[in-house]
């Protein structure tokens, strides 16, 4: 009986661990989705700020020819900064995705190991508890039948032997 309680406890602990892992995976998914939305917003802001600045530079080029070289050099520097920032952003996103993949792989391995342990525990419980109890029950029934036969057995009104008691397991 105590082993059955231990088995129930192990199964419950395993279920709690699986639920916690699922919660962690959902949390990671939501965080990644939120970060992706923020990145899209940032990219939209960059597009809305850089494109009007380029159009304004074109109109100023037509009007103010002497300042064109200065504006072009500033735009080149801004483009370099934006490119550098986008490369950093790309590297950060790649790192986040790699770490997320690694965590998913670890979670999968943990779940696989847990399921393997549950299976081996179930097999061990079956071999060490259930099989001996069944054998003992069969032995007791055999002894009971033998004793009833030797003693003369209980008979009902019709002279037929009384039905045997049911197994206790």
Secondary structure, DSSP 8 states (H G I E B T S, - for coil): -HHHHHHHHHHHHHHHHHHHHHHHHHHHHHHHHHHHHHHHHHHHHHHHHHHHHHHHHHHHHHH-GGGHHHHHHHHHHHHHHHHHHHHHHHHHHHHHHHHHHHHHHHHHHHHHHHHHHHHHHHHHHIIIIIHHHHHHHHHHHHHHHHHHHHHT--B-TTS-B--------
